[in-house]
Amino acid sequence: MRNNLLSWQWQGYSVAHRDRRNLLLHLFTAPIFAAGLAMSLAAPLFAGWLALPGIAAMLAVLVVQGRGHRDEASAPVPFTGPADFVTRFVAEQLVTFPRFVLSGGFRRAWHATTTV
């Protein structure tokens, strides 16, 4: 795991998120990841069957966003291990990408390029 993960991730986020297709993929899949995580966490409390679609949703988002990052000019920083991967991915979905949208970073990145 990285020290100061959120500030570290934020510093390089706009560089790694410039491709319109990847931006759209993130826009539609980040909420799906959050819903999948909520379903998985709620499963033991409410209905165990919620875990399976929740995990499936999170895995689908992982695959889709991974493919979206292939189109980016700047590759993501390599992961240092499983804990680094999990913490970075969850932080991106729940904190960094919403912050990117709300701060105007998404809009700026969208207008900086013309291809989808």
CYANA upper distance limits for C-alpha pairs under 8 A (distance plus 0.5 A):
  1 MET  CA      5 LEU  CA      8.33
  1 MET  CA     80 THR  CA      8.31
  1 MET  CA     83 ALA  CA      6.23
  1 MET  CA     84 ASP  CA      4.96
  1 MET  CA     87 THR  CA      7.46
  2 ARG  CA     84 ASP  CA      7.22
  4 ASN  CA      8 TRP  CA      6.56
  5 LEU  CA      9 GLN  CA      6.40
  5 LEU  CA     88 ARG  CA      7.82
  6 LEU  CA     10 TRP  CA      6.51
  6 LEU  CA     91 ALA  CA      7.57
  6 LEU  CA     95 VAL  CA      8.36
  6 LEU  CA     96 THR  CA      7.54
  7 SER  CA     11 GLN  CA      6.70
  8 TRP  CA     12 GLY  CA      7.61
  9 GLN  CA     13 TYR  CA      6.50
  9 GLN  CA     88 ARG  CA      8.21
  9 GLN  CA     92 GLU  CA      8.25
  9 GLN  CA     96 THR  CA      7.77
 10 TRP  CA     14 SER  CA      8.25
 10 TRP  CA     96 THR  CA      6.90
 12 GLY  CA     16 ALA  CA      7.09
 13 TYR  CA     17 HIS  CA      6.76
 13 TYR  CA     96 THR  CA      8.46
 14 SER  CA     18 ARG  CA      7.21
 14 SER  CA    100 PHE  CA      8.45
 14 SER  CA    105 GLY  CA      7.41
 14 SER  CA    109 ALA  CA      7.77
 15 VAL  CA     74 SER  CA      7.18
 16 ALA  CA     69 HIS  CA      8.39
 16 ALA  CA     72 GLU  CA      6.97
 16 ALA  CA     73 ALA  CA      7.97
 16 ALA  CA     74 SER  CA      5.85
 16 ALA  CA     75 ALA  CA      7.13
 16 ALA  CA     76 PRO  CA      6.99
 17 HIS  CA     22 ASN  CA      7.47
 17 HIS  CA     23 LEU  CA      6.99
 17 HIS  CA     69 HIS  CA      8.44
 17 HIS  CA     72 GLU  CA      7.31
 17 HIS  CA    109 ALA  CA      7.76
 18 ARG  CA     22 ASN  CA      8.03
 18 ARG  CA     23 LEU  CA      7.48
 18 ARG  CA     72 GLU  CA      7.16
 18 ARG  CA     73 ALA  CA      8.49
 18 ARG  CA    109 ALA  CA      5.81
 18 ARG  CA    110 TRP  CA      7.57
 18 ARG  CA    112 ALA  CA      8.21
 18 ARG  CA    113 THR  CA      7.77
 19 ASP  CA     23 LEU  CA      6.64
 19 ASP  CA     71 ASP  CA      7.15
 19 ASP  CA     72 GLU  CA      6.16
 19 ASP  CA     73 ALA  CA      8.43
 19 ASP  CA    109 ALA  CA      8.33
 19 ASP  CA    110 TRP  CA      8.27
 19 ASP  CA    113 THR  CA      7.69
 19 ASP  CA    115 THR  CA      8.18
 19 ASP  CA    116 VAL  CA      7.68
 20 ARG  CA     24 LEU  CA      6.63
 20 ARG  CA    109 ALA  CA      8.38
 20 ARG  CA    110 TRP  CA      6.55
 20 ARG  CA    113 THR  CA      7.60
 20 ARG  CA    114 THR  CA      8.23
 20 ARG  CA    115 THR  CA      6.91
 20 ARG  CA    116 VAL  CA      5.30
 21 ARG  CA     25 LEU  CA      6.69
 21 ARG  CA     68 GLY  CA      7.36
 21 ARG  CA     71 ASP  CA      8.41
 21 ARG  CA    116 VAL  CA      5.47
 22 ASN  CA     26 HIS  CA      6.69
 22 ASN  CA     65 GLN  CA      7.68
 22 ASN  CA     68 GLY  CA      5.11
 22 ASN  CA     69 HIS  CA      6.77
 22 ASN  CA     71 ASP  CA      7.60
 22 ASN  CA     72 GLU  CA      7.96
 23 LEU  CA     27 LEU  CA      6.61
 23 LEU  CA    106 PHE  CA      7.89
 23 LEU  CA    110 TRP  CA      8.06
 24 LEU  CA     28 PHE  CA      6.80
 25 LEU  CA     29 THR  CA      6.40
 25 LEU  CA     64 VAL  CA      7.72
 25 LEU  CA     65 GLN  CA      6.98
 25 LEU  CA     68 GLY  CA      7.26
 26 HIS  CA     30 ALA  CA      6.04
 26 HIS  CA     65 GLN  CA      7.10
 26 HIS  CA     97 PHE  CA      8.29
 27 LEU  CA     31 PRO  CA      8.11
 28 PHE  CA     32 ILE  CA      7.64
 29 THR  CA     33 PHE  CA      6.72
 29 THR  CA     61 VAL  CA      6.23
 29 THR  CA     64 VAL  CA      8.47
 29 THR  CA     65 GLN  CA      8.23
 30 ALA  CA     34 ALA  CA      6.87
 30 ALA  CA     61 VAL  CA      7.90
 30 ALA  CA     93 GLN  CA      5.77
 30 ALA  CA     94 LEU  CA      8.03
 30 ALA  CA     97 PHE  CA      8.13
 31 PRO  CA     35 ALA  CA      6.66
 31 PRO  CA     93 GLN  CA      8.33
 32 ILE  CA     36 GLY  CA      6.55
 32 ILE  CA     57 ALA  CA      7.00
 32 ILE  CA     58 MET  CA      7.77
 32 ILE  CA     61 VAL  CA      7.68
 33 PHE  CA     37 LEU  CA      6.60
 33 PHE  CA     57 ALA  CA      6.71
 33 PHE  CA     58 MET  CA      5.37
 33 PHE  CA     61 VAL  CA      6.65
 33 PHE  CA     93 GLN  CA      7.44
 34 ALA  CA     38 ALA  CA      6.65
 34 ALA  CA     58 MET  CA      8.48
 34 ALA  CA     93 GLN  CA      7.61
 34 ALA  CA     94 LEU  CA      7.24
 35 ALA  CA     39 MET  CA      6.61
 35 ALA  CA     54 GLY  CA      7.66
 35 ALA  CA     57 ALA  CA      8.48
 36 GLY  CA     40 SER  CA      6.65
 36 GLY  CA     53 PRO  CA      7.51
 36 GLY  CA     54 GLY  CA      4.26
 36 GLY  CA     55 ILE  CA      6.65
 36 GLY  CA     56 ALA  CA      8.05
 36 GLY  CA     57 ALA  CA      5.74
 36 GLY  CA     58 MET  CA      6.04
 37 LEU  CA     41 LEU  CA      6.64
 37 LEU  CA     54 GLY  CA      6.49
 37 LEU  CA     55 ILE  CA      7.73
 37 LEU  CA     58 MET  CA      7.36
 38 ALA  CA     42 ALA  CA      6.48
 38 ALA  CA     54 GLY  CA      7.89
 39 MET  CA     43 ALA  CA      6.48
 39 MET  CA     50 LEU  CA      5.99
 39 MET  CA     51 ALA  CA      6.62
 39 MET  CA     53 PRO  CA      8.16
 39 MET  CA     54 GLY  CA      5.52
 40 SER  CA     44 PRO  CA      8.43
 40 SER  CA     50 LEU  CA      6.61
 40 SER  CA     51 ALA  CA      4.81
 40 SER  CA     52 LEU  CA      7.95
 40 SER  CA     53 PRO  CA      8.47
 40 SER  CA     54 GLY  CA      5.48
 40 SER  CA     55 ILE  CA      6.91
 41 LEU  CA     45 LEU  CA      8.45
 41 LEU  CA     51 ALA  CA      8.03
 42 ALA  CA     46 PHE  CA      6.48
 42 ALA  CA     47 ALA  CA      7.92
 42 ALA  CA     50 LEU  CA      7.81
 42 ALA  CA     51 ALA  CA      8.34
 43 ALA  CA     47 ALA  CA      5.38
 43 ALA  CA     48 GLY  CA      5.00
 43 ALA  CA     49 TRP  CA      7.10
 43 ALA  CA     50 LEU  CA      5.46
 43 ALA  CA     51 ALA  CA      5.78
 44 PRO  CA     48 GLY  CA      5.97
 49 TRP  CA     53 PRO  CA      8.19
 50 LEU  CA     54 GLY  CA      6.60
 51 ALA  CA     55 ILE  CA      6.51
 52 LEU  CA     56 ALA  CA      6.60
 53 PRO  CA     57 ALA  CA      6.48
 54 GLY  CA     58 MET  CA      6.89
 55 ILE  CA     59 LEU  CA      6.67
 56 ALA  CA     60 ALA  CA      6.56
 57 ALA  CA     61 VAL  CA      6.75
 58 MET  CA     62 LEU  CA      6.76
 59 LEU  CA     63 VAL  CA      6.85
 60 ALA  CA     64 VAL  CA      6.66
 61 VAL  CA     65 GLN  CA      6.43
 62 LEU  CA     66 GLY  CA      6.47
 63 VAL  CA     67 ARG  CA      6.79
 64 VAL  CA     68 GLY  CA      6.74
 65 GLN  CA     69 HIS  CA      6.71
 66 GLY  CA     70 ARG  CA      7.38
 67 ARG  CA     71 ASP  CA      8.10
 68 GLY  CA     72 GLU  CA      7.95
 69 HIS  CA     75 ALA  CA      7.65
 69 HIS  CA     76 PRO  CA      8.20
 70 ARG  CA     75 ALA  CA      7.94
 79 PHE  CA     84 ASP  CA      6.46
 79 PHE  CA     85 PHE  CA      6.17
 80 THR  CA     84 ASP  CA      6.35
 80 THR  CA     85 PHE  CA      7.92
 81 GLY  CA     85 PHE  CA      6.75
 82 PRO  CA     86 VAL  CA      6.70
 83 ALA  CA     87 THR  CA      6.54
 84 ASP  CA     88 ARG  CA      6.42
 85 PHE  CA     89 PHE  CA      6.52
 86 VAL  CA     90 VAL  CA      6.56
 87 THR  CA     91 ALA  CA      6.41
 88 ARG  CA     92 GLU  CA      6.52
 89 PHE  CA     93 GLN  CA      6.85
 90 VAL  CA     94 LEU  CA      6.61
 91 ALA  CA     95 VAL  CA      5.84
 91 ALA  CA     96 THR  CA      6.72
 92 GLU  CA     96 THR  CA      5.05
 92 GLU  CA     97 PHE  CA      5.97
 93 GLN  CA     97 PHE  CA      6.26
 93 GLN  CA     98 PRO  CA      7.82
 94 LEU  CA     98 PRO  CA      7.19
 95 VAL  CA     99 ARG  CA      6.54
 96 THR  CA    100 PHE  CA      6.55
 97 PHE  CA    101 VAL  CA      6.80
 98 PRO  CA    102 LEU  CA      6.60
 99 ARG  CA    103 SER  CA      6.31
100 PHE  CA    104 GLY  CA      6.92
100 PHE  CA    105 GLY  CA      5.40
100 PHE  CA    106 PHE  CA      6.28
101 VAL  CA    105 GLY  CA      6.29
101 VAL  CA    106 PHE  CA      5.39
101 VAL  CA    107 ARG  CA      7.72
102 LEU  CA    106 PHE  CA      8.49
104 GLY  CA    108 ARG  CA      6.72
105 GLY  CA    109 ALA  CA      6.54
106 PHE  CA    110 TRP  CA      6.52
107 ARG  CA    111 HIS  CA      6.73
108 ARG  CA    112 ALA  CA      6.58
109 ALA  CA    113 THR  CA      7.37
110 TRP  CA    114 THR  CA      8.16
